[in-house]
């Protein structure tokens, strides 16, 4: 079955989501963990302690957070498995709708990407 990576991007420093979103996510994730769709995932801390290694022109440099220029950051991730791309897309929409219902005052971008199973992706 194809695997997918889900990301949630949002503006940094907007505060904690409401408890109703946490509660709804507990139910959502619990159902998907029970049926084998949700493999792993979690939230991420802010960029204040983030470390980037930038490779540019054969040189490596380290850049520590926080990053003042960052408008959106990845706030959470998940590894998922679905029978089809259509199932994955429909469920990612349901995930986004939870955020729209329980935290409508913020902009959240829920991204879904299929996980490559090998080097064939480099040939595309």
Wavefront OBJ file of the C-alpha trace (Angstrom):
o trace
v 0.000 0.000 0.000
v 1.275 3.485 -0.753
v 2.617 5.558 2.120
v 2.218 9.301 2.495
v 3.735 12.073 4.578
v 1.435 14.731 5.910
v 2.679 18.142 7.027
v 0.890 20.974 8.779
v 2.312 24.432 8.135
v 1.230 27.557 9.955
v 2.466 30.922 11.082
v 4.854 30.670 14.003
v 4.020 32.289 17.335
v 0.219 32.241 16.952
v -0.371 30.510 20.251
v -1.711 27.136 21.192
v -4.600 25.544 19.322
v -7.872 25.334 21.238
v -8.539 22.287 23.389
v -11.409 21.291 21.082
v -8.899 20.760 18.253
v -6.687 18.592 20.472
v -9.749 16.561 21.458
v -10.904 16.172 17.848
v -7.376 15.203 16.756
v -7.199 12.551 19.484
v -10.345 10.939 18.064
v -9.196 11.349 14.436
v -5.741 9.873 15.070
v -7.100 7.136 17.340
v -9.468 5.919 14.619
v -6.699 5.892 12.032
v -4.216 4.203 14.342
v -6.806 1.495 15.017
v -7.411 0.841 11.314
v -3.690 0.933 10.418
v -3.761 4.166 8.403
v -1.799 6.276 10.920
v 1.737 4.901 11.299
v 3.403 7.690 13.274
v 3.348 11.441 13.709
v 3.514 14.334 16.081
v 3.788 18.034 16.661
v 7.001 20.022 16.425
v 8.404 22.685 18.689
v 9.015 26.167 17.269
v 12.150 27.229 15.436
v 13.795 28.816 18.480
v 16.003 25.715 18.889
v 16.058 24.598 15.241
v 19.340 23.967 13.457
v 19.777 24.066 9.677
v 22.838 22.932 7.786
v 22.985 24.769 4.475
v 24.984 23.308 1.596
v 25.897 25.992 -0.909
v 28.601 25.742 -3.584
v 30.202 22.755 -1.874
v 30.402 24.448 1.532
v 28.392 23.574 4.639
v 27.292 26.237 7.086
v 25.198 25.986 10.212
v 22.297 28.366 10.816
v 20.587 28.291 14.207
v 17.015 29.402 14.869
v 14.899 31.257 15.471
v 14.430 32.402 11.894
v 12.967 35.893 11.716
v 12.371 35.568 7.979
v 10.191 32.447 8.367
v 6.529 33.235 7.818
v 5.269 29.640 7.997
v 6.799 26.683 9.772
v 6.012 22.989 9.821
v 4.121 22.479 13.058
v 3.380 18.774 12.749
v 3.900 15.692 10.619
v 2.458 12.246 10.076
v 3.370 9.061 8.255
v 0.259 7.442 6.797
v -0.670 4.428 4.690
v -3.722 4.218 2.413
v -5.026 1.796 -0.190
v -5.037 4.538 -2.838
v -4.125 8.129 -3.558
v -7.825 8.996 -3.627
v -8.284 7.637 -0.086
v -5.257 9.606 1.113
v -6.485 12.853 -0.443
v -10.001 12.440 0.986
v -8.642 11.800 4.464
v -6.220 14.737 4.278
v -9.202 16.942 3.448
v -11.015 15.602 6.529
v -7.907 16.455 8.571
v -7.878 20.010 7.178
v -11.600 20.369 7.912
v -10.950 19.579 11.590
v -8.649 22.589 11.719
v -11.177 24.799 9.890
v -13.898 23.819 12.353
v -11.920 24.033 15.599
v -9.377 26.800 14.845
v -10.923 28.966 12.110
v -9.038 32.140 12.995
v -5.665 30.819 11.758
v -4.349 29.852 8.345
v -3.174 26.256 8.227
v -1.749 24.518 5.159
v -2.168 20.734 5.306
v 0.157 19.131 2.739
v 0.098 15.512 1.605
v 2.999 13.956 -0.292
v 3.467 10.374 -1.380
v 6.580 8.649 -0.051
v 8.957 7.423 -2.742
v 9.578 3.696 -2.637
v 12.865 3.895 -4.501
v 15.183 5.725 -6.877
v 12.589 5.882 -9.687
v 11.421 9.222 -8.312
v 14.728 10.815 -9.355
v 14.004 9.988 -13.008
v 10.687 11.932 -13.105
l 1 2 3 4 5 6 7 8 9 10 11 12 13 14 15 16 17 18 19 20 21 22 23 24 25 26 27 28 29 30 31 32 33 34 35 36 37 38 39 40 41 42 43 44 45 46 47 48 49 50 51 52 53 54 55 56 57 58 59 60 61 62 63 64 65 66 67 68 69 70 71 72 73 74 75 76 77 78 79 80 81 82 83 84 85 86 87 88 89 90 91 92 93 94 95 96 97 98 99 100 101 102 103 104 105 106 107 108 109 110 111 112 113 114 115 116 117 118 119 120 121 122 123 124
